[in-house]
Amino acid sequence: QVQLVESGGGLVQAGGSLRLSCTASGRIFVINAMGWYRQAPGKQRELVATITGGITNYADSVKGRFTISRDNAKNMVYLQMNSLKPEDTAVYYCNAGVLTAPDLRLYDAWGRGTQVSVSS
């Protein structure tokens, strides 16, 4: 149906930066909301940031440090992460609410995740 592929994760020192990218492909008619979630070891998956149209939403823990953006023409969403902290270490997942073609059904798509590790 719809595939999401993340890239850009890696190992960085505290205070460093990383930029995550996510590309959507498949039976896409239109993409509504896109977002990033993360899951640290032993913890539940949590919202990091979402973008719907031009409206963005951030978890309190990342406000002022992370910026979400999207390129609708390329079906891509990005997450610029600055001033990274060890507690940002997690697997980061891309998510998209997609209206599929040609059946116009709403599909909740998830990527497989990319590891972000921040050392102290």
C-alpha positions as CSV (number, residue, x, y, z in Angstrom):
1,Q,0.0,0.0,0.0
2,V,2.2,2.8,1.4
3,Q,5.8,2.6,2.4
4,L,7.8,5.0,4.6
5,V,11.6,4.8,4.7
6,E,13.6,6.8,7.3
7,S,17.2,7.8,7.0
8,G,19.7,10.0,8.8
9,G,20.0,8.4,12.2
10,G,23.3,7.7,13.8
11,L,25.6,8.3,16.8
12,V,26.3,11.9,17.9
13,Q,27.7,13.6,21.0
14,A,25.6,15.6,23.3
15,G,25.0,19.0,21.9
16,G,25.3,17.8,18.4
17,S,22.8,17.8,15.5
18,L,21.2,15.2,13.2
19,R,18.7,15.5,10.4
20,L,16.2,12.7,9.9
21,S,14.4,12.3,6.6
22,C,11.4,10.1,5.6
23,T,10.1,9.3,2.1
24,A,6.7,8.0,1.4
25,S,5.9,6.0,-1.7
26,G,3.2,3.7,-3.0
27,R,-0.5,4.2,-3.6
28,I,-0.7,7.8,-2.4
29,F,-3.5,10.1,-3.3
30,V,-2.8,12.7,-0.7
31,I,-0.9,12.7,2.6
32,N,-2.6,14.5,5.5
33,A,-0.6,14.6,8.7
34,M,3.1,13.5,8.9
35,G,5.1,13.1,12.1
36,W,7.9,11.6,14.0
37,Y,7.6,9.4,17.1
38,R,10.3,7.7,19.1
39,Q,10.7,4.7,21.4
40,A,13.5,4.4,23.9
41,P,14.5,1.0,25.4
42,G,11.9,-0.1,28.0
43,K,9.6,2.9,27.2
44,Q,6.4,3.4,25.2
45,R,6.5,5.0,21.8
46,E,5.9,8.8,22.2
47,L,5.1,11.6,19.9
48,V,8.0,13.9,19.0
49,A,6.5,16.2,16.4
50,T,3.7,16.4,13.8
51,I,3.0,18.6,10.8
52,T,-0.4,19.0,9.2
53,G,-0.6,21.6,6.5
54,G,1.5,24.3,7.9
55,I,0.7,23.6,11.5
56,T,3.3,22.0,13.7
57,N,3.1,20.3,17.1
58,Y,6.0,19.3,19.4
59,A,6.5,17.4,22.5
60,D,7.5,19.7,25.4
61,S,10.8,17.8,25.7
62,V,11.9,18.9,22.2
63,K,10.5,22.3,21.8
64,G,13.1,24.8,20.8
65,R,15.5,22.1,19.8
66,F,13.8,20.1,17.0
67,T,12.1,21.4,13.9
68,I,9.8,19.4,11.7
69,S,9.2,20.3,8.0
70,R,7.9,18.6,4.9
71,D,8.2,18.7,1.2
72,N,4.8,17.9,-0.3
73,A,6.0,17.6,-3.8
74,K,8.5,14.9,-2.8
75,N,6.2,13.2,-0.2
76,M,9.0,13.8,2.4
77,V,9.1,14.9,6.0
78,Y,12.2,16.0,7.9
79,L,13.2,16.4,11.5
80,Q,16.1,18.7,12.3
81,M,17.4,17.9,15.7
82,N,19.8,20.3,17.5
83,S,21.3,20.4,20.9
84,L,20.8,16.7,21.3
85,K,20.8,15.2,24.7
86,P,21.4,11.6,25.9
87,E,17.7,11.3,26.7
88,D,16.9,11.8,23.0
89,T,18.4,8.3,22.4
90,A,15.7,6.2,20.8
91,V,14.5,4.6,17.6
92,Y,12.7,7.3,15.6
93,Y,9.7,6.3,13.5
94,C,8.1,8.2,10.7
95,N,4.3,8.3,10.5
96,A,1.9,9.5,7.9
97,G,-1.9,9.6,7.5
98,V,-2.4,8.8,3.8
99,L,-5.5,8.8,1.6
100,T,-4.7,5.9,-0.7
101,A,-5.4,5.8,-4.5
102,P,-7.6,4.8,-6.1
103,D,-9.9,3.7,-3.3
104,L,-9.5,6.9,-1.2
105,R,-9.2,5.0,2.1
106,L,-7.3,6.4,5.1
107,Y,-4.2,4.5,5.8
108,D,-1.9,4.9,8.9
109,A,1.6,4.3,7.6
110,W,4.7,3.7,9.7
111,G,8.3,3.4,8.8
112,R,10.7,0.7,10.3
113,G,12.6,3.3,12.3
114,T,16.1,4.7,12.5
115,Q,18.3,4.6,15.5
116,V,19.5,7.9,17.1
117,S,22.1,7.5,19.8
118,V,23.4,10.5,21.8
119,S,26.5,10.0,24.0
120,S,27.3,12.1,27.0
